[in-house]
């Protein structure tokens, strides 16, 4: 689907306030902590809920809340209501995940900028605002964030097919002109803002993975009780029971890791190590389960 959004589900998420759950209250959201956010994302993961709630309400909104001008922060109420989708345009063909991997340049022309280059894996880009990471200098972290309408002149969207359900686009920027107002945050601050947003975001991705792992295990256990082989349920076979027991231990451990990272964030403590550990453990557990 070119848009990739179920309108009824999106409206329900909006009505419950989930889309603005972690947006600060003074900026139009509910202002919940990372602990409540982890609980919400665990449930979204249990049902593999589709839609741009993570890219927009977490990554896009968080970057704007942290670094945006007062004018840009006014967009957060629209993000929280679901009427506006902001999606990151970050990754580039054959480039790394680190700051140096952002090679697409925003060439300064007076007070304006011109974008040229390609971004890949841009989720839900149709009819959205793109949060573009672009290079503005030569040192590794000389990266800025820009807000660009996906239907702006010079922006070309090409939908990419993948094994996943999410809608992804290759986005090409051909002499896309921006003003100074389109830059999010101070000059050269883009990568530090983005890095902090990633650390917070991966806690929620970890929670999402834990929810999915729990559901997968629940389905397996239920099936093992119902399905019979040699006149007894599969659960009675010790070798299979061992697999499920091992998974239960790993899922519980991943859950604790995620909540520990969320709690430390809520307490204002450093998550520089805990967030990556929790995300790695949770996603590995989801895959293995």
Secondary structure as UniProt FT lines:
FT   HELIX           7..16
FT   HELIX           18..20
FT   TURN            21..22
FT   HELIX           25..27
FT   HELIX           34..46
FT   TURN            47..48
FT   HELIX           53..54
FT   HELIX           55..60
FT   HELIX           61..67
FT   HELIX           70..73
FT   HELIX           75..81
FT   STRAND          86..89
FT   TURN            93..94
FT   HELIX           99..101
FT   STRAND          105..109
FT   TURN            110..111
FT   STRAND          112..123
FT   TURN            126..127
FT   STRAND          129..135
FT   TURN            140..141
FT   STRAND          143..149
FT   TURN            150..151
FT   TURN            153..154
FT   STRAND          155..160
FT   STRAND          168..178
FT   HELIX           180..182
FT   STRAND          183..184
FT   TURN            187..188
FT   HELIX           190..226
FT   STRAND          228..229
FT   TURN            230..231
FT   STRAND          232..233
FT   HELIX           234..236
FT   HELIX           238..266
FT   TURN            267..268
FT   TURN            272..273
FT   HELIX           274..288
//
